[in-house]
Amino acid sequence: MEQTLDVRGLACPLPFVKARAALALADPPEVLVVLATDPEAPIALAALAADTGRRFEAHREPDHWRLVLTGPARPRRTHAAEPDGGSVAT
């Protein structure tokens, strides 16, 4: 599933904050395309991609950046029940 997030005209840290929120959903998109005009956005979103285990591509369009974060997020830590009734972090 691909999701496009248009944050053109917003200054950092808002593109980062909105992208992080999109990736924090219970069912995050496999591909997040962020359209941004802030010159710091490629730097911030490259760091976000690295922190979440995603690939990152930056493409300069005539009037904005097209930033693509691809791949599954790292598995979230959950607590699974053990057969003996205990729980263990996975």
C-alpha positions as CSV (number, residue, x, y, z in Angstrom):
1,M,0.0,0.0,0.0
2,E,1.3,3.5,-0.9
3,Q,0.4,6.6,1.0
4,T,1.2,10.2,-0.2
5,L,1.8,12.9,2.4
6,D,1.7,16.4,1.0
7,V,3.6,18.7,3.4
8,R,4.6,21.3,0.8
9,G,4.8,24.7,2.4
10,L,5.4,23.4,6.0
11,A,8.7,24.0,7.7
12,C,10.7,21.5,9.7
13,P,10.0,19.8,12.0
14,L,6.4,19.5,10.7
15,P,7.3,17.2,7.7
16,F,9.2,14.9,10.0
17,V,6.4,14.9,12.6
18,K,3.7,14.2,10.1
19,A,5.7,11.4,8.4
20,R,6.6,9.8,11.8
21,A,2.9,9.9,12.7
22,A,2.0,8.1,9.4
23,L,4.5,5.4,10.1
24,A,3.3,5.0,13.7
25,L,-0.1,3.8,12.7
26,A,-1.2,0.3,13.6
27,D,-1.1,-0.6,9.9
28,P,1.7,1.6,8.5
29,P,2.0,2.1,4.7
30,E,4.6,-0.1,2.9
31,V,5.5,3.0,0.8
32,L,5.3,6.5,2.2
33,V,5.8,9.3,-0.4
34,V,6.4,12.7,1.2
35,L,6.1,15.9,-1.0
36,A,8.0,18.6,0.8
37,T,9.5,22.1,0.0
38,D,11.6,22.5,3.2
39,P,15.3,22.1,2.3
40,E,15.8,20.3,5.6
41,A,13.1,17.6,4.9
42,P,15.4,15.2,3.0
43,I,17.9,15.2,5.9
44,A,15.2,14.7,8.6
45,L,13.3,12.0,6.7
46,A,16.6,10.1,5.8
47,A,17.2,9.9,9.6
48,L,13.6,8.7,10.1
49,A,14.0,6.0,7.5
50,A,17.2,4.8,9.1
51,D,15.5,4.8,12.6
52,T,12.6,2.7,11.3
53,G,14.5,0.3,9.1
54,R,13.2,1.7,5.8
55,R,14.9,2.4,2.5
56,F,15.0,6.1,1.6
57,E,15.1,7.9,-1.8
58,A,15.1,11.6,-2.5
59,H,14.1,13.0,-5.8
60,R,14.3,16.7,-6.6
61,E,11.3,17.9,-8.6
62,P,11.1,21.4,-10.1
63,D,9.4,22.9,-7.1
64,H,9.6,20.3,-4.3
65,W,11.3,17.2,-3.0
66,R,9.7,13.8,-3.5
67,L,10.9,11.7,-0.6
68,V,10.1,8.0,-0.6
69,L,10.4,5.7,2.5
70,T,10.0,2.1,1.5
71,G,9.8,-1.3,3.2
72,P,8.3,-2.8,6.3
73,A,8.9,-1.1,9.6
74,R,10.9,-3.0,12.2
75,P,8.7,-5.4,14.1
76,R,7.2,-3.8,17.2
77,R,7.9,-5.3,20.6
78,T,4.9,-7.2,21.8
79,H,4.2,-9.5,24.7
80,A,3.2,-13.0,23.7
81,A,1.8,-15.4,26.1
82,E,4.0,-18.4,26.9
83,P,2.3,-21.9,27.1
84,D,2.8,-21.9,30.9
85,G,0.8,-18.7,31.2
86,G,3.8,-16.3,31.5
87,S,4.6,-13.7,29.0
88,V,7.8,-12.9,27.1
89,A,8.8,-9.9,25.1
90,T,9.3,-10.6,21.4
